[in-house]
Amino acid sequence: MARVCQITGKTTQSGHKVSHSNIKTKRKFYPNLQYKRFWLEEEKRWVELRVTPKGMKTINKMGLMAAMKQAKELGYIA
């Protein structure tokens, strides 16, 4: 499974690990993904999403249904 937030679409980024002697080696920066259950009031059921803390904040601000609708329009949810 890909490391992608289902609400914000954040993915793995690449960069460099820089040593004290300034030698650069490739590394990856992974998003802080969490499995979180949200209560979907419209359907009276739990929905489990893999989201970042920013995604959780977005859901708290907009509401679950609106956030999922926006993510679906942007192509983050299948």
The first five atom37 places (N, CA, C, CB, O) and aatype in JSON, in Angstrom:
{
  "aatype": [12, 0, 1, 19, 4, 5, 9, 16, 7, 11, 16, 16, 5, 15, 7, 8, 11, 19, 15, 8, 15, 2, 9, 11, 16, 11, 1, 11, 13, 18, 14, 2, 10, 5, 18, 11, 1, 13, 17, 10, 6, 6, 6, 11, 1, 17, 19, 6, 10, 1, 19, 16, 14, 11, 7, 12, 11, 16, 9, 2, 11, 12, 7, 10, 12, 0, 0, 12, 11, 5, 0, 11, 6, 10, 7, 18, 9, 0],
  "atom_mask": [
    [1, 1, 1, 1, 1],
    [1, 1, 1, 1, 1],
    [1, 1, 1, 1, 1],
    [1, 1, 1, 1, 1],
    [1, 1, 1, 1, 1],
    [1, 1, 1, 1, 1],
    [1, 1, 1, 1, 1],
    [1, 1, 1, 1, 1],
    [1, 1, 1, 0, 1],
    [1, 1, 1, 1, 1],
    [1, 1, 1, 1, 1],
    [1, 1, 1, 1, 1],
    [1, 1, 1, 1, 1],
    [1, 1, 1, 1, 1],
    [1, 1, 1, 0, 1],
    [1, 1, 1, 1, 1],
    [1, 1, 1, 1, 1],
    [1, 1, 1, 1, 1],
    [1, 1, 1, 1, 1],
    [1, 1, 1, 1, 1],
    [1, 1, 1, 1, 1],
    [1, 1, 1, 1, 1],
    [1, 1, 1, 1, 1],
    [1, 1, 1, 1, 1],
    [1, 1, 1, 1, 1],
    [1, 1, 1, 1, 1],
    [1, 1, 1, 1, 1],
    [1, 1, 1, 1, 1],
    [1, 1, 1, 1, 1],
    [1, 1, 1, 1, 1],
    [1, 1, 1, 1, 1],
    [1, 1, 1, 1, 1],
    [1, 1, 1, 1, 1],
    [1, 1, 1, 1, 1],
    [1, 1, 1, 1, 1],
    [1, 1, 1, 1, 1],
    [1, 1, 1, 1, 1],
    [1, 1, 1, 1, 1],
    [1, 1, 1, 1, 1],
    [1, 1, 1, 1, 1],
    [1, 1, 1, 1, 1],
    [1, 1, 1, 1, 1],
    [1, 1, 1, 1, 1],
    [1, 1, 1, 1, 1],
    [1, 1, 1, 1, 1],
    [1, 1, 1, 1, 1],
    [1, 1, 1, 1, 1],
    [1, 1, 1, 1, 1],
    [1, 1, 1, 1, 1],
    [1, 1, 1, 1, 1],
    [1, 1, 1, 1, 1],
    [1, 1, 1, 1, 1],
    [1, 1, 1, 1, 1],
    [1, 1, 1, 1, 1],
    [1, 1, 1, 0, 1],
    [1, 1, 1, 1, 1],
    [1, 1, 1, 1, 1],
    [1, 1, 1, 1, 1],
    [1, 1, 1, 1, 1],
    [1, 1, 1, 1, 1],
    [1, 1, 1, 1, 1],
    [1, 1, 1, 1, 1],
    [1, 1, 1, 0, 1],
    [1, 1, 1, 1, 1],
    [1, 1, 1, 1, 1],
    [1, 1, 1, 1, 1],
    [1, 1, 1, 1, 1],
    [1, 1, 1, 1, 1],
    [1, 1, 1, 1, 1],
    [1, 1, 1, 1, 1],
    [1, 1, 1, 1, 1],
    [1, 1, 1, 1, 1],
    [1, 1, 1, 1, 1],
    [1, 1, 1, 1, 1],
    [1, 1, 1, 0, 1],
    [1, 1, 1, 1, 1],
    [1, 1, 1, 1, 1],
    [1, 1, 1, 1, 1]
  ],
  "atom_positions": [
    [[0.84, -1.18, 0.0], [0.0, 0.0, 0.0], [0.89, 1.25, 0.0], [-0.96, 0.0, 1.22], [1.86, 1.32, 0.74]],
    [[0.54, 2.2, -0.83], [1.31, 3.43, -0.94], [1.14, 4.29, 0.31], [0.91, 4.22, -2.19], [0.09, 4.26, 0.95]],
    [[2.16, 5.05, 0.64], [2.1, 5.92, 1.81], [1.55, 7.27, 1.38], [3.51, 6.08, 2.47], [2.3, 8.21, 1.11]],
    [[0.22, 7.36, 1.33], [-0.48, 8.56, 0.88], [-1.6, 8.86, 1.84], [-1.01, 8.39, -0.57], [-2.36, 7.97, 2.21]],
    [[-1.72, 10.12, 2.24], [-2.85, 10.56, 3.06], [-4.1, 10.58, 2.2], [-2.58, 11.96, 3.69], [-4.08, 11.11, 1.09]],
    [[-5.19, 10.01, 2.69], [-6.41, 9.91, 1.91], [-7.2, 11.22, 1.88], [-7.28, 8.81, 2.45], [-8.13, 11.34, 1.09]],
    [[-6.86, 12.18, 2.7], [-7.56, 13.45, 2.72], [-6.74, 14.55, 2.05], [-7.9, 13.85, 4.16], [-7.26, 15.28, 1.21]],
    [[-5.47, 14.68, 2.42], [-4.65, 15.77, 1.88], [-3.81, 15.35, 0.67], [-3.73, 16.3, 2.95], [-3.35, 16.21, -0.08]],
    [[-3.62, 14.06, 0.47], [-2.82, 13.59, -0.66], [-1.32, 13.67, -0.46], [0.0, 0.0, 0.0], [-0.56, 13.52, -1.41]],
    [[-0.88, 13.93, 0.79], [0.56, 14.0, 1.04], [1.2, 12.64, 0.78], [0.85, 14.46, 2.51], [0.66, 11.61, 1.16]],
    [[2.37, 12.67, 0.11], [3.07, 11.44, -0.24], [4.51, 11.49, 0.26], [3.04, 11.2, -1.76], [4.93, 12.48, 0.86]],
    [[5.25, 10.43, 0.0], [6.66, 10.36, 0.36], [7.46, 11.35, -0.47], [7.2, 8.93, 0.18], [7.26, 11.45, -1.68]],
    [[8.36, 12.08, 0.17], [9.26, 12.99, -0.54], [10.67, 12.46, -0.44], [9.17, 14.43, 0.04], [10.99, 11.72, 0.49]],
    [[11.51, 12.83, -1.39], [12.91, 12.4, -1.34], [13.8, 13.61, -1.11], [13.32, 11.66, -2.63], [13.45, 14.74, -1.44]],
    [[14.95, 13.34, -0.54], [15.9, 14.4, -0.26], [17.26, 13.81, 0.04], [0.0, 0.0, 0.0], [17.56, 12.69, -0.36]],
    [[18.07, 14.56, 0.76], [19.41, 14.11, 1.1], [19.6, 14.06, 2.61], [20.45, 15.03, 0.47], [19.12, 14.91, 3.35]],
    [[20.33, 13.02, 3.04], [20.87, 13.01, 4.39], [22.24, 13.63, 4.27], [20.91, 11.55, 5.01], [23.05, 13.19, 3.46]],
    [[22.54, 14.66, 5.07], [23.8, 15.37, 4.96], [24.63, 15.08, 6.2], [23.57, 16.91, 4.79], [24.2, 15.36, 7.33]],
    [[25.81, 14.52, 6.0], [26.68, 14.17, 7.12], [27.44, 15.41, 7.59], [27.66, 13.06, 6.72], [27.35, 16.49, 7.0]],
    [[28.19, 15.23, 8.66], [29.0, 16.32, 9.2], [30.03, 16.81, 8.18], [29.71, 15.87, 10.49], [30.37, 17.99, 8.13]],
    [[30.53, 15.86, 7.36], [31.51, 16.23, 6.33], [30.83, 16.66, 5.03], [32.46, 15.06, 6.06], [31.49, 16.76, 3.99]],
    [[29.54, 16.91, 5.09], [28.74, 17.43, 3.98], [28.6, 16.44, 2.82], [29.35, 18.71, 3.47], [28.42, 16.85, 1.67]],
    [[28.68, 15.12, 3.12], [28.44, 14.1, 2.11], [26.93, 13.87, 2.05], [29.21, 12.76, 2.43], [26.29, 13.66, 3.08]],
    [[26.37, 13.92, 0.86], [24.93, 13.8, 0.68], [24.57, 12.4, 0.17], [24.4, 14.88, -0.29], [25.12, 11.95, -0.84]],
    [[23.67, 11.73, 0.85], [23.16, 10.45, 0.4], [21.64, 10.56, 0.35], [23.62, 9.28, 1.35], [21.02, 11.27, 1.13]],
    [[21.05, 9.83, -0.6], [19.6, 9.89, -0.8], [18.87, 9.29, 0.4], [19.21, 9.16, -2.1], [19.33, 8.32, 0.99]],
    [[17.73, 9.88, 0.73], [16.86, 9.34, 1.77], [15.42, 9.72, 1.46], [17.26, 9.87, 3.18], [15.17, 10.48, 0.52]],
    [[14.48, 9.19, 2.22], [13.06, 9.48, 2.02], [12.47, 10.11, 3.27], [12.29, 8.21, 1.64], [12.84, 9.76, 4.39]],
    [[11.57, 11.03, 3.06], [10.8, 11.64, 4.13], [9.37, 11.1, 4.03], [10.83, 13.21, 4.05], [8.67, 11.39, 3.06]],
    [[8.95, 10.32, 5.02], [7.63, 9.71, 4.98], [6.62, 10.6, 5.71], [7.67, 8.31, 5.61], [6.96, 11.22, 6.71]],
    [[5.38, 10.66, 5.22], [4.35, 11.41, 5.93], [3.97, 10.69, 7.22], [3.11, 11.62, 5.04], [4.08, 9.46, 7.31]],
    [[3.51, 11.44, 8.2], [3.13, 10.89, 9.51], [1.72, 10.31, 9.41], [3.21, 11.98, 10.63], [0.76, 10.94, 9.86]],
    [[1.6, 9.12, 8.82], [0.28, 8.53, 8.59], [-0.21, 7.76, 9.8], [0.31, 7.61, 7.38], [0.55, 7.05, 10.46]],
    [[-1.49, 7.91, 10.09], [-2.15, 7.23, 11.19], [-3.42, 6.57, 10.67], [-2.46, 8.21, 12.36], [-4.11, 7.14, 9.81]],
    [[-3.74, 5.39, 11.18], [-5.05, 4.79, 10.9], [-6.02, 5.37, 11.93], [-5.01, 3.21, 10.97], [-5.77, 5.27, 13.13]],
    [[-7.11, 5.96, 11.46], [-8.04, 6.63, 12.36], [-9.46, 6.3, 11.92], [-7.81, 8.17, 12.38], [-9.78, 6.34, 10.74]],
    [[-10.3, 5.97, 12.9], [-11.71, 5.71, 12.62], [-12.51, 6.98, 12.85], [-12.26, 4.55, 13.51], [-12.33, 7.66, 13.86]],
    [[-13.39, 7.29, 11.91], [-14.26, 8.44, 12.02], [-15.71, 7.96, 11.9], [-13.93, 9.52, 10.93], [-16.01, 7.06, 11.13]],
    [[-16.59, 8.57, 12.68], [-18.01, 8.23, 12.62], [-18.65, 9.03, 11.49], [-18.72, 8.52, 13.99], [-18.63, 10.26, 11.51]],
    [[-19.21, 8.33, 10.52], [-19.89, 8.95, 9.39], [-21.38, 9.0, 9.72], [-19.62, 8.18, 8.05], [-22.08, 8.0, 9.59]],
    [[-21.85, 10.17, 10.13], [-23.21, 10.33, 10.64], [-24.26, 10.06, 9.55], [-23.41, 11.73, 11.2], [-25.31, 9.49, 9.85]],
    [[-23.99, 10.45, 8.32], [-24.95, 10.28, 7.23], [-25.28, 8.81, 6.97], [-24.42, 10.92, 5.97], [-26.41, 8.48, 6.63]],
    [[-24.29, 7.94, 7.13], [-24.48, 6.52, 6.86], [-24.55, 5.68, 8.13], [-23.37, 6.01, 5.99], [-24.72, 4.46, 8.06]],
    [[-24.41, 6.32, 9.3], [-24.46, 5.64, 10.61], [-23.48, 4.47, 10.68], [-25.89, 5.14, 10.89], [-23.85, 3.36, 11.05]],
    [[-22.22, 4.76, 10.31], [-21.19, 3.71, 10.37], [-19.84, 4.34, 10.57], [-21.2, 2.84, 9.09], [-19.66, 5.54, 10.37]],
    [[-18.86, 3.5, 10.98], [-17.48, 3.94, 11.14], [-16.76, 3.82, 9.82], [-16.76, 3.12, 12.24], [-16.98, 2.87, 9.06]],
    [[-15.87, 4.78, 9.54], [-15.03, 4.76, 8.35], [-13.59, 4.86, 8.83], [-15.39, 5.93, 7.35], [-13.25, 5.76, 9.6]],
    [[-12.74, 3.93, 8.38], [-11.33, 3.97, 8.76], [-10.54, 4.58, 7.61], [-10.8, 2.54, 9.11], [-10.59, 4.1, 6.48]],
    [[-9.8, 5.64, 7.92], [-8.98, 6.33, 6.93], [-7.53, 6.33, 7.38], [-9.48, 7.77, 6.71], [-7.23, 6.24, 8.57]],
    [[-6.64, 6.43, 6.43], [-5.2, 6.55, 6.7], [-4.84, 8.01, 6.43], [-4.33, 5.55, 5.82], [-4.68, 8.42, 5.28]],
    [[-4.72, 8.79, 7.51], [-4.57, 10.23, 7.37], [-3.4, 10.76, 8.18], [-5.85, 10.94, 7.8], [-2.94, 10.12, 9.13]],
    [[-2.92, 11.94, 7.79], [-1.91, 12.66, 8.54], [-2.61, 13.53, 9.58], [-1.01, 13.53, 7.59], [-3.82, 13.74, 9.49]],
    [[-1.88, 14.05, 10.56], [-2.5, 14.97, 11.52], [-3.13, 16.19, 10.85], [-1.46, 15.43, 12.54], [-4.14, 16.69, 11.32]],
    [[-2.55, 16.66, 9.76], [-3.16, 17.78, 9.03], [-4.5, 17.35, 8.43], [-2.21, 18.3, 7.93], [-5.44, 18.14, 8.38]],
    [[-4.58, 16.11, 7.97], [-5.85, 15.59, 7.46], [-6.9, 15.51, 8.55], [0.0, 0.0, 0.0], [-8.07, 15.79, 8.31]],
    [[-6.48, 15.13, 9.77], [-7.41, 15.09, 10.9], [-7.93, 16.49, 11.23], [-6.72, 14.48, 12.14], [-9.11, 16.67, 11.53]],
    [[-7.03, 17.48, 11.15], [-7.43, 18.86, 11.39], [-8.42, 19.33, 10.33], [-6.19, 19.78, 11.4], [-9.39, 20.04, 10.64]],
    [[-8.18, 18.94, 9.1], [-9.09, 19.29, 8.01], [-10.46, 18.7, 8.24], [-8.52, 18.83, 6.67], [-11.47, 19.37, 8.02]],
    [[-10.51, 17.44, 8.68], [-11.8, 16.79, 8.95], [-12.51, 17.47, 10.1], [-11.59, 15.29, 9.26], [-13.72, 17.67, 10.04]],
    [[-11.77, 17.84, 11.14], [-12.38, 18.54, 12.28], [-12.95, 19.89, 11.86], [-11.36, 18.72, 13.39], [-13.98, 20.31, 12.38]],
    [[-12.28, 20.56, 10.93], [-12.71, 21.89, 10.51], [-13.88, 21.83, 9.54], [-11.55, 22.63, 9.87], [-14.88, 22.53, 9.73]],
    [[-13.77, 21.0, 8.49], [-14.77, 20.96, 7.43], [-15.9, 19.98, 7.69], [-14.12, 20.62, 6.14], [-17.02, 20.17, 7.2]],
    [[-15.62, 18.96, 8.46], [-16.56, 17.85, 8.61], [-16.11, 16.7, 7.72], [0.0, 0.0, 0.0], [-15.47, 16.91, 6.68]],
    [[-16.45, 15.49, 8.14], [-15.95, 14.3, 7.45], [-16.5, 14.2, 6.03], [-16.32, 13.05, 8.23], [-15.74, 13.94, 5.09]],
    [[-17.79, 14.4, 5.86], [-18.4, 14.23, 4.53], [-17.84, 15.25, 3.54], [-19.93, 14.38, 4.63], [-17.54, 14.9, 2.4]],
    [[-17.7, 16.51, 3.95], [-17.18, 17.55, 3.07], [-15.72, 17.29, 2.72], [-17.32, 18.93, 3.72], [-15.31, 17.49, 1.57]],
    [[-14.92, 16.84, 3.69], [-13.51, 16.55, 3.45], [-13.36, 15.37, 2.49], [-12.78, 16.26, 4.77], [-12.5, 15.38, 1.61]],
    [[-14.18, 14.34, 2.67], [-14.12, 13.17, 1.78], [-14.57, 13.54, 0.37], [-14.99, 12.03, 2.33], [-14.01, 13.05, -0.61]],
    [[-15.58, 14.41, 0.27], [-16.05, 14.84, -1.04], [-14.95, 15.61, -1.78], [-17.32, 15.71, -0.9], [-14.72, 15.39, -2.97]],
    [[-14.27, 16.52, -1.06], [-13.19, 17.3, -1.66], [-12.03, 16.4, -2.08], [-12.7, 18.38, -0.68], [-11.46, 16.58, -3.15]],
    [[-11.69, 15.42, -1.23], [-10.6, 14.48, -1.55], [-10.94, 13.64, -2.76], [-10.3, 13.57, -0.36], [-10.07, 13.34, -3.57]],
    [[-12.2, 13.26, -2.89], [-12.62, 12.46, -4.04], [-12.52, 13.28, -5.32], [-14.06, 11.93, -3.84], [-12.11, 12.76, -6.36]],
    [[-12.89, 14.57, -5.27], [-12.79, 15.44, -6.45], [-11.33, 15.61, -6.88], [-13.41, 16.81, -6.16], [-11.03, 15.68, -8.07]],
    [[-10.42, 15.68, -5.89], [-9.01, 15.84, -6.19], [-8.32, 14.53, -6.54], [-8.31, 16.48, -5.02], [-7.16, 14.54, -6.96]],
    [[-9.02, 13.39, -6.38], [-8.48, 12.1, -6.76], [-7.69, 11.39, -5.69], [0.0, 0.0, 0.0], [-6.96, 10.45, -5.99]],
    [[-7.83, 11.81, -4.42], [-7.09, 11.16, -3.33], [-7.8, 9.91, -2.83], [-6.89, 12.14, -2.18], [-7.16, 9.01, -2.3]],
    [[-9.12, 9.85, -2.99], [-9.91, 8.68, -2.6], [-10.47, 8.06, -3.87], [-11.07, 9.07, -1.59], [-11.0, 8.76, -4.73]],
    [[-10.36, 6.74, -3.97], [-10.88, 6.05, -5.17], [-12.38, 5.93, -5.16], [-10.28, 4.66, -5.28], [-12.97, 5.38, -6.09]]
  ]
}
